[in-house]
Amino acid sequence: MYNLLKGKKGIIFGALDSKSIAWKVAERAHEEGATFVLTNAPIAMRMGTINELAEKTGSQIIPADATSSEDLENLVEKSMEILGGKIDFVLHSIGMSINVRKGKHYTDSNYDFTHKGFDVSALSFHRVMNVLYNKNAMNEWGSIVALTYMAAQRVFPDYNDMADNKAYLESIARSFGYFFGRDQKVRVNTISQSPTPTTAGTGVKGFDGFIKYADEMSPLGNATALDCANYTISMFSDLTKMVSLQNLFHDGGFSNMGVSTKVMDLFVGDE
Ligand SMILES: NC(=O)c1ccc[n+]([C@@H]2O[C@H](COP(=O)([O-])OP(=O)(O)OC[C@H]3O[C@@H](n4cnc5c(N)ncnc54)[C@H](O)[C@@H]3O)[C@@H](O)[C@H]2O)c1
């Protein structure tokens, strides 16, 4: 370990169970010397195993529904009290689509579901930054990261309305990141991660197919949740302090591929 986050204070959203990307980020942040508060939606507290992670990393948990500005205000105020000062890093690792969950086809969306999914998966990122910005809660050169997926740029049919939510999320990173950088010297980025077998990931129809496809297409294969955590730690560290407003692909090279020999071989007949 490199002590990359020694003395840094953070808030980590979205650790549900040990498969969650946020869980791995919390474990790695702890190993790198950070202290942080863990948070998740109150309902996730009952379903998941976040207490185990809190114990392991010596962290406190503050429940917050990321669609409630009131909850987020309470979270940020309490976090600063617990951690004894302003925040250096924030991970937004939140996603949910009711259309996906209920198997509604993209061409036949239930718009109440669409609204809710948008609120949870995209607008929540704006809300989180709004509260941090207005409370002047971030230290200079602090780093805010949200996790996203390449369906924001390319078509993945079963990713459904999450594709639109991710496009909006990435746009918020740029738009809010401008003001956060200009006014408070805080950087904001999104990390676009490979398909990863987590609760949110495996909930997408056809996940088994597209995780294998991505693995065969990528020169390095798929990035794991732990790989994603390592990259996120580097984005929280001082080594990346001039990186902002970026959507950073963390996918073993997938996003720049046209076709790989492995995938092409599947379509070559006996000639
Ligand atoms: N798994 C993948 O294939 C993959 C790929 C690229 C990006 N991502 C993104 O990574 C992030 C983390 O997902 P994951 O794969 O670790 O799955 P996960 O299911 O472990 O995490 C999703 C989290 O969102 C939380 N959440 C849902 N509604 C919430 C609310 N109202 N308030 C606060 N939290 C809420 C859940 O409780 C859960 O902890 C998501 O943004 C996801 O879209 C995942």
The ligand as a Gaussian input file, in Angstrom:
#p B3LYP/6-31G(d) Opt

LIG

0 1
 N      -22.064000      -3.392000     -12.255000
 C      -21.813000      -2.914000     -13.453000
 O      -21.783000      -3.633000     -14.462000
 C      -21.523000      -1.439000     -13.608000
 C      -20.832000      -0.984000     -14.746000
 C      -20.603000       0.390000     -14.883000
 C      -21.070000       1.269000     -13.913000
 N      -21.741000       0.780000     -12.806000
 C      -22.242000       1.745000     -11.819000
 O      -21.572000       1.552000     -10.598000
 C      -22.392000       2.095000      -9.554000
 C      -22.473000       1.115000      -8.400000
 O      -23.183000      -0.037000      -8.755000
 P      -22.712000      -1.520000      -8.408000
 O      -22.498000      -2.213000      -9.712000
 O      -21.629000      -1.521000      -7.409000
 O      -24.057000      -2.166000      -7.794000
 P      -24.707000      -2.132000      -6.312000
 O      -26.080000      -2.672000      -6.531000
 O      -23.836000      -2.836000      -5.368000
 O      -24.761000      -0.586000      -5.946000
 C      -25.832000       0.283000      -6.275000
 C      -26.117000       1.102000      -5.040000
 O      -27.077000       2.144000      -5.254000
 C      -27.731000       2.317000      -4.004000
 N      -28.965000       3.095000      -4.101000
 C      -30.093000       2.787000      -4.796000
 N      -31.044000       3.728000      -4.577000
 C      -30.494000       4.649000      -3.734000
 C      -30.981000       5.853000      -3.128000
 N      -32.225000       6.289000      -3.370000
 N      -30.161000       6.536000      -2.303000
 C      -28.897000       6.109000      -2.051000
 N      -28.385000       4.977000      -2.596000
 C      -29.180000       4.265000      -3.422000
 C      -28.020000       0.864000      -3.611000
 O      -28.455000       0.717000      -2.281000
 C      -26.672000       0.231000      -3.893000
 O      -25.827000       0.297000      -2.754000
 C      -23.748000       2.430000     -10.189000
 O      -23.773000       3.809000     -10.540000
 C      -23.707000       1.584000     -11.452000
 O      -24.567000       2.065000     -12.454000
 C      -21.960000      -0.549000     -12.635000

